[in-house]
């Protein structure tokens, strides 16, 4: 397992759409953690260019994350929503794409990286076999035990347990509105269920922003903790200014499909509140709202930006990523030692 060669059990969450940069991945890997590049929304050529930048800057291991493509959504399921949005905002074309899936896999096989991780589903057994043959370890993000079993059947080496607290898109294999009335599993609950049910290492993700949080998931059986929101204000991150500024404010987070047509957790703002019943249609709505979000970012309009964030965002700092990893490592050791030193009273 690649984590056996990583000095600090901290994994950088791959955050597609801007925050993930080669510089951030390098800083985390050089500090002793495992840096990740987000390849979502990039074509294969741009992914390869960013991988090359990481390779040129560090000899430490790192990973690359891909989105598993879904299936097209019938236009009648989202046409009314986009018609309403179009009366207020600039919109682009609602289209289905595979995110250059086949070309990205070919590129990772041709020039292997230590780890390839996946969200929104699991690659097939044949696809995982190609990556294994190239020497790449395969991680699959799951939100339920059933998904974990499917990933293991396909050959996944490591599971990333994404709890409800996590910022960004829910990485589950489906996005079914009929399941919205069920509480998504928290990180600690999902971690315990997975470690009891499957025989693969589990990396815990969601709502972890401190050494105490890392210590908690390690004590519960995680092989490492994956943090994303904790790095959003680091200078190496590509987070836009309006998002950076909002992260320090005590703003609640919400799950929404308003921006992309897939459930995601972000800071509550005018757009999320104003569109509570957006349909499930990813990536069609994502592409349609691209000009809307681009215009809002350029104007610094936090009310109409998808500011993905986990529930513990008020705990994060703007320290450089390497300093943050070192501090979190110290805090984790202190928290584990403090927990072990506590006496248990007999009943």
C-alpha positions as CSV (number, residue, x, y, z in Angstrom):
1,X,0.0,0.0,0.0
2,X,1.4,3.4,-1.0
3,X,0.4,4.8,2.4
4,X,3.1,2.6,3.9
5,X,5.7,4.8,2.2
6,X,4.0,8.1,3.2
7,X,5.5,9.5,6.4
8,X,2.3,11.3,7.6
9,X,-1.2,9.8,7.2
10,X,-2.6,12.9,5.7
11,X,-4.0,12.8,2.1
12,X,-4.9,16.0,0.1
13,X,-8.4,15.7,-1.2
14,X,-8.5,16.3,-5.0
15,X,-10.7,19.4,-5.4
16,X,-11.6,19.9,-9.1
17,X,-12.6,23.1,-10.7
18,X,-9.8,25.4,-9.5
19,X,-8.5,24.8,-5.9
20,X,-6.4,21.7,-6.9
21,X,-3.0,22.9,-8.3
22,X,0.3,21.1,-8.9
23,X,1.9,23.4,-6.4
24,X,-0.6,22.3,-3.7
25,X,-0.1,18.6,-4.4
26,X,3.7,19.1,-4.3
27,X,3.6,21.0,-1.0
28,X,1.6,18.3,0.7
29,X,3.7,15.4,-0.7
30,X,7.0,17.2,0.2
31,X,5.7,17.7,3.7
32,X,5.3,14.0,4.2
33,X,1.6,13.6,3.2
34,X,0.1,12.3,0.0
35,X,-0.7,15.1,-2.5
36,X,-3.4,14.7,-5.1
37,X,-4.2,16.3,-8.4
38,X,-7.8,16.7,-9.5
39,X,-8.2,15.8,-13.1
40,X,-12.0,16.4,-13.2
41,X,-13.0,18.8,-15.9
42,X,-9.5,18.6,-17.5
43,X,-8.8,17.0,-20.8
44,X,-6.1,14.3,-21.0
45,X,-3.5,16.7,-22.4
46,X,-4.0,19.2,-19.6
47,X,-4.0,16.4,-17.0
48,X,-0.7,15.2,-18.4
49,X,0.8,18.7,-18.3
50,X,-0.1,19.1,-14.6
51,X,1.3,15.6,-13.8
52,X,4.5,16.6,-15.5
53,X,4.7,19.7,-13.3
54,X,4.4,17.6,-10.2
55,X,7.0,15.1,-11.3
56,X,9.4,17.9,-12.1
57,X,9.0,19.4,-8.7
58,X,9.1,16.4,-6.3
59,X,10.2,12.8,-6.1
60,X,7.6,12.1,-3.4
61,X,4.5,9.9,-4.3
62,X,1.3,11.6,-5.3
63,X,-2.1,10.7,-6.9
64,X,-4.4,11.7,-9.6
65,X,-8.2,11.7,-9.3
66,X,-10.7,11.0,-12.2
67,X,-14.5,11.2,-12.4
68,X,-16.2,8.0,-13.5
69,X,-18.7,9.0,-16.3
70,X,-22.3,8.4,-15.8
71,X,-25.1,8.3,-18.4
72,X,-27.0,11.2,-20.2
73,X,-30.1,12.7,-18.5
74,X,-33.2,13.1,-20.7
75,X,-33.5,16.9,-21.5
76,X,-37.1,17.0,-20.4
77,X,-35.8,16.4,-16.8
78,X,-33.9,19.6,-16.6
79,X,-35.2,21.9,-19.4
80,X,-37.7,23.7,-17.2
81,X,-35.0,24.4,-14.6
82,X,-32.6,25.9,-17.1
83,X,-35.4,27.9,-18.8
84,X,-36.1,29.6,-15.4
85,X,-32.4,30.2,-14.8
86,X,-31.9,31.6,-18.3
87,X,-34.3,34.4,-17.5
88,X,-31.9,35.7,-14.8
89,X,-28.4,34.5,-15.7
90,X,-26.1,33.8,-18.7
91,X,-26.1,30.1,-19.4
92,X,-24.1,27.8,-21.7
93,X,-25.0,24.6,-23.5
94,X,-26.4,21.8,-21.4
95,X,-24.4,18.8,-22.6
96,X,-23.3,15.3,-21.6
97,X,-19.6,14.5,-21.7
98,X,-17.5,11.6,-20.4
99,X,-14.8,14.1,-19.1
100,X,-12.3,12.6,-21.6
101,X,-12.4,9.4,-19.6
102,X,-10.9,7.0,-22.1
103,X,-8.0,9.3,-23.1
104,X,-7.2,10.0,-19.4
105,X,-7.0,6.3,-18.6
106,X,-4.8,5.7,-21.6
107,X,-2.5,8.6,-20.4
108,X,-2.3,7.2,-16.9
109,X,-1.4,3.7,-18.3
110,X,1.2,5.2,-20.6
111,X,2.8,7.3,-17.9
112,X,1.8,5.7,-14.6
113,X,1.4,7.6,-11.3
114,X,1.6,6.0,-7.9
115,X,-2.1,6.3,-7.1
116,X,-5.2,6.8,-9.2
117,X,-8.4,7.6,-7.3
118,X,-12.0,7.7,-8.6
119,X,-15.2,9.4,-7.7
120,X,-18.9,9.0,-8.9
121,X,-18.4,5.2,-9.3
122,X,-15.8,2.5,-9.8
123,X,-13.8,1.7,-12.9
124,X,-14.5,-1.7,-14.4
125,X,-12.3,-4.7,-13.5
126,X,-10.7,-4.5,-16.9
127,X,-9.8,-0.8,-16.4
128,X,-8.5,-1.4,-12.9
129,X,-6.5,-4.3,-14.3
130,X,-4.8,-2.0,-16.8
131,X,-3.8,0.4,-14.0
132,X,-2.5,-2.4,-11.9
133,X,-0.4,-3.7,-14.7
134,X,1.1,-0.3,-15.1
135,X,2.0,-0.3,-11.4
136,X,-0.7,2.1,-10.1
137,X,-2.6,1.6,-6.9
138,X,-6.4,2.2,-7.3
139,X,-8.5,4.0,-4.8
140,X,-12.3,4.3,-5.1
141,X,-14.4,6.9,-3.1
142,X,-17.6,5.4,-1.5
143,X,-20.4,6.6,0.6
144,X,-22.0,3.3,1.6
145,X,-21.0,-0.3,2.3
146,X,-22.8,-1.5,-0.9
147,X,-20.6,0.8,-3.0
148,X,-17.5,-0.5,-1.2
149,X,-18.3,-4.1,-2.1
150,X,-18.8,-3.2,-5.8
151,X,-15.4,-1.4,-5.8
152,X,-13.7,-4.3,-4.2
153,X,-15.2,-6.8,-6.7
154,X,-13.7,-4.6,-9.5
155,X,-10.3,-4.8,-7.8
156,X,-10.0,-1.5,-5.8
157,X,-7.0,-1.5,-3.4
158,X,-8.1,1.2,-1.1
159,X,-11.5,2.8,-0.2
160,X,-12.0,6.5,0.5
161,X,-14.9,6.8,2.9
162,X,-16.7,10.1,2.2
163,X,-18.9,11.2,5.0
164,X,-21.8,13.6,4.9
165,X,-19.6,16.4,6.4
166,X,-17.4,16.6,3.3
167,X,-17.4,19.6,1.0
168,X,-17.9,19.3,-2.7
169,X,-19.8,16.8,-4.7
170,X,-21.2,13.6,-3.0
171,X,-19.0,11.0,-4.6
172,X,-21.5,8.1,-4.5
173,X,-22.2,5.9,-7.4
174,X,-25.6,7.4,-8.0
175,X,-27.4,10.7,-7.4
176,X,-31.0,9.6,-6.8
177,X,-33.4,12.3,-5.5
178,X,-35.6,9.5,-4.2
179,X,-32.9,9.0,-1.5
180,X,-32.7,12.6,-0.4
181,X,-35.0,11.9,2.6
182,X,-32.3,9.5,4.0
183,X,-29.6,10.9,6.1
184,X,-26.2,10.4,4.4
185,X,-23.7,8.6,6.7
186,X,-21.3,10.7,8.7
187,X,-17.6,10.1,8.3
188,X,-17.2,8.2,11.6
189,X,-20.3,6.1,11.1
190,X,-19.3,5.2,7.5
191,X,-15.7,4.4,8.6
192,X,-16.9,2.0,11.3
193,X,-19.3,0.3,9.0
194,X,-16.7,-0.2,6.3
195,X,-13.9,-1.5,8.6
196,X,-16.4,-4.0,10.0
197,X,-17.6,-5.2,6.5
198,X,-14.7,-5.2,4.1
199,X,-11.0,-6.2,4.1
200,X,-9.5,-3.1,2.4
201,X,-7.7,-0.2,3.9
202,X,-10.0,2.8,4.4
203,X,-9.1,6.5,4.1
204,X,-11.6,8.7,6.0
205,X,-12.8,11.9,4.4
206,X,-15.3,14.6,5.5
207,X,-15.3,17.3,8.2
208,X,-11.6,16.7,9.3
209,X,-9.8,19.9,9.8
210,X,-7.7,19.4,13.0
211,X,-5.2,17.0,14.4
212,X,-7.9,15.8,16.9
213,X,-10.1,15.0,13.9
214,X,-7.3,13.0,12.3
215,X,-6.6,11.2,15.5
216,X,-10.3,10.3,15.8
217,X,-10.5,8.5,12.4
218,X,-7.1,6.8,12.9
219,X,-8.4,5.5,16.3
220,X,-11.5,4.2,14.5
221,X,-9.5,2.2,12.0
222,X,-8.7,4.5,9.1
223,X,-5.4,4.1,7.4
224,X,-5.2,7.9,6.8
225,X,-7.3,11.0,6.8
226,X,-8.2,12.9,3.6
227,X,-8.6,16.7,4.0
228,X,-9.8,19.1,1.4
229,X,-11.5,22.2,2.9
230,X,-8.5,22.5,5.4
231,X,-6.3,23.4,2.4
232,X,-8.6,25.8,0.6
233,X,-7.0,28.9,2.1
234,X,-3.4,27.8,1.6
235,X,-1.5,30.1,-0.7
236,X,-0.8,27.2,-3.1
237,X,-4.5,26.5,-3.6
238,X,-6.3,28.0,-6.6
239,X,-9.3,29.0,-4.5
240,X,-10.9,32.3,-5.8
241,X,-10.8,35.4,-3.5
242,X,-14.5,35.5,-2.8
243,X,-14.5,31.9,-1.7
244,X,-11.4,32.4,0.4
245,X,-13.0,35.3,2.2
246,X,-16.3,33.5,2.8
247,X,-14.6,30.5,4.4
248,X,-13.6,32.5,7.5
249,X,-17.2,33.6,8.2
250,X,-19.6,31.5,10.2
251,X,-21.8,30.5,7.2
252,X,-23.6,27.2,7.3
253,X,-23.1,24.7,4.6
254,X,-25.9,23.0,2.6
255,X,-26.3,20.1,0.2
256,X,-27.5,21.4,-3.2
257,X,-27.9,20.4,-6.9
258,X,-28.5,24.0,-7.9
259,X,-25.1,24.6,-9.6
260,X,-24.3,21.3,-11.2
261,X,-27.2,18.9,-11.1
262,X,-25.4,16.7,-8.7
263,X,-25.7,16.9,-4.9
264,X,-22.8,18.8,-3.4
265,X,-22.0,20.6,-0.1
266,X,-21.2,24.3,-0.2
267,X,-21.4,27.5,1.7
268,X,-25.0,28.6,1.8
269,X,-25.6,31.6,-0.5
270,X,-28.3,33.3,-2.5
271,X,-28.1,30.9,-5.4
272,X,-28.4,27.8,-3.3
273,X,-31.3,29.2,-1.3
274,X,-33.1,30.5,-4.3
275,X,-33.0,27.1,-6.2
276,X,-33.8,24.4,-3.7
277,X,-35.5,22.0,-6.1
278,X,-32.9,21.7,-8.9
279,X,-33.1,18.4,-10.7
280,X,-30.6,15.6,-10.8
281,X,-28.8,16.1,-14.2
282,X,-25.0,15.9,-14.1
283,X,-23.0,17.0,-15.9
284,X,-25.6,18.7,-18.1
285,X,-26.5,21.4,-15.5
286,X,-22.8,21.8,-14.6
287,X,-22.0,22.8,-18.2
288,X,-25.1,25.0,-18.5
289,X,-24.2,27.1,-15.4
290,X,-20.6,27.5,-16.4
291,X,-20.9,31.0,-17.7
292,X,-23.0,32.0,-14.7
293,X,-20.4,30.9,-12.3
294,X,-17.5,32.3,-14.3
295,X,-19.2,35.7,-14.4
296,X,-19.8,35.6,-10.6
297,X,-16.2,34.7,-9.9
298,X,-14.9,37.5,-12.1
299,X,-17.2,40.0,-10.3
300,X,-16.4,38.7,-6.8
301,X,-20.1,37.9,-6.4
302,X,-20.1,35.3,-3.6
303,X,-23.9,35.0,-3.9
304,X,-23.7,33.1,-7.2
305,X,-20.5,31.1,-6.8
306,X,-20.4,27.4,-6.0
307,X,-18.2,27.7,-2.8
308,X,-17.8,24.0,-2.0
309,X,-16.9,23.5,1.6
310,X,-17.0,21.0,4.4
311,X,-18.8,21.6,7.7
312,X,-15.7,22.5,9.7
313,X,-14.5,25.4,7.4
314,X,-14.4,27.9,10.2
315,X,-11.4,26.0,11.7
316,X,-9.1,26.4,8.7
317,X,-6.2,28.8,8.4
318,X,-4.2,30.4,5.5
319,X,-0.9,28.8,6.4
320,X,1.2,27.4,3.6
321,X,0.4,23.8,2.9
322,X,3.7,22.3,4.2
323,X,3.4,24.2,7.5
324,X,-0.2,23.0,7.8
325,X,0.7,19.4,7.3
326,X,3.5,19.6,9.9
327,X,1.1,21.3,12.4
328,X,-1.6,18.8,11.9
329,X,0.9,15.9,12.4
330,X,2.0,17.4,15.7
331,X,-1.7,17.9,16.8
332,X,-2.5,14.4,15.8
333,X,0.3,12.9,17.9
334,X,-0.7,15.1,20.9
335,X,-4.4,14.1,20.6
336,X,-3.6,10.4,20.4
337,X,-1.3,10.6,23.4
338,X,-3.8,12.6,25.4
339,X,-6.5,10.0,24.6
340,X,-4.3,7.1,25.6
341,X,-3.3,8.9,28.9
342,X,-6.9,9.1,30.1
343,X,-7.9,6.7,32.8
344,X,-11.0,4.5,32.3
345,X,-13.0,4.2,35.5
346,X,-14.2,0.7,36.3
347,X,-18.0,0.2,36.3
